[in-house]
Amino acid sequence: MDGIINLFKPRGITSHDAVYIMRKTTGIKKIGHTGTLDPNATGVLPLCIGKGTRISEYLLNVNKEYVGELSLGLATDTQDGEGKIINHSSKMVEEKEIYEVFNRFKGKIEQIPPMYSALKVKGKKLYELAREGKEVKREPREIFIYDLKIMDILDNRKIIFYVKCSRGTYIRTLCNDIGELLGTYGYMSYLIRVGVGDFKIADSYSIDYIKSLDREGLESIICPMDKGLSHMGSIIVEEKYFNGLINGAIVPLLKDDTEDCGLNSPFKIYCKNQFIGLGRVVEKNNIHHVKMDKVLI
């Protein structure tokens, strides 16, 4: 079985735990995730199965979607509800101010990664240093907020919001930074990931449901590898080059096939009416060719 399972990760387990559980449940050893989801968050966690593990790197950069809850008036050391309260404020914020500040976080912004994160400094994870009571300087990182909508405001203290963002965005930090700009404090009190690229929460499967499936049922919920890469372009290669392609040869492309193909960008490659893997367009003797990066048949 090769492809991707759209898993609904429950709260309280790590992404690594989810992989372990699914290996045990399915009997498939070759399973990997496509980017971690916080243990205290729930939602979409695509898992690559079999040969699908070889495409996981191409899913790391897809956009993520979340629904979260920001609670105002308190700051925690972890920027979420699991941490220790380190600051508090009784300031009441007007609804108008909340909308104005939210709008300022759309587009390209910078974030300083939180200490309680898996980023490494000199080979050690930041959260390990934080647990030792240490804090180190972190450089701001550029991220992109494609969409940020307020869904509800409760007593001007709790804000339910939707966000679509780039890879590397910390929703905990977003909540913390919004709280600070409002002149108070804020932490992420709830988070559910509702989308990873084309994988949506409506199409996800719980661990209990997956455990109930027989082999045929399991195969039916595995998304084909190329469907999981719908954000990538595709190239169809003439059938006569099939054997050459799957054996690592660089084969020529028809001119019509290369009009929308950027040089050295990854593409899905099809031949003989099937997805055969990932490759790129290279130039050789002023002629465009296809070079396979990963053969997946």
BELMOGI-V47774 format. One record per helix or strand of 2 or more residues. SS is the DSSP state (hx for helix, st for strand). FROM is the first residue (numbers start at 1). TO is the last residue. Records with the same first field share a line. If there is no record, write none. Layout:
SS: FROM-TO, FROM-TO
//
This chain:
st: 3-9, 31-33, 42-49, 64-72, 74-76, 85-88, 107-112, 120-121, 124-125, 140-154, 158-165, 186-196, 199-200, 234-236, 251-252, 266-271, 274-284, 287-295
hx: 15-26, 50-58, 95-103, 126-131, 171-181, 201-203, 207-211, 215-220, 227-229, 239-246, 255-258
//
